Amino acid sequence: MNLEFYESDDTVVGVLNVRLVIRSANTLKEKRRIIKSLKDRIKNNFNVSVSETGTLDHCQYSKLGIAMIGNDKRYINSTLSNLINMFRCAVSVELVDYHLEFI
């Protein structure tokens, strides 16, 4: 079987990193419940992959990595921008900082 790979600029990967504060969490168990609920909501409403990537051992801070792949940079940018707005409006967490990049 001969596979040929073509170089293409059609693939766009959008990566969003967010830092959150969870003021209502006093234990890691409460934090994990809130973050799991938030991740489930993100996965159900947006076509993205999401993972907690940092500050795993602190009960009031979290860092999430979110990625989306496609061929339309404007659509990916729009989706990830909608996610940022969702974080800004969320009651259970506070958005501290975010970084959006395209690969």
Number of C-alpha atoms within 10 A of each C-alpha: 3 4 5 6 6 6 6 6 7 9 11 16 17 19 22 21 20 21 20 21 18 19 13 13 19 12 12 15 11 15 23 16 12 17 21 14 13 17 18 13 11 18 14 10 10 14 14 18 14 19 14 18 14 14 14 14 11 13 19 19 20 23 21 18 17 22 19 19 17 12 12 12 16 10 11 22 19 11 17 22 14 13 18 20 12 13 19 13 12 12 9 16 22 16 19 14 12 14 11 15 11 14 8
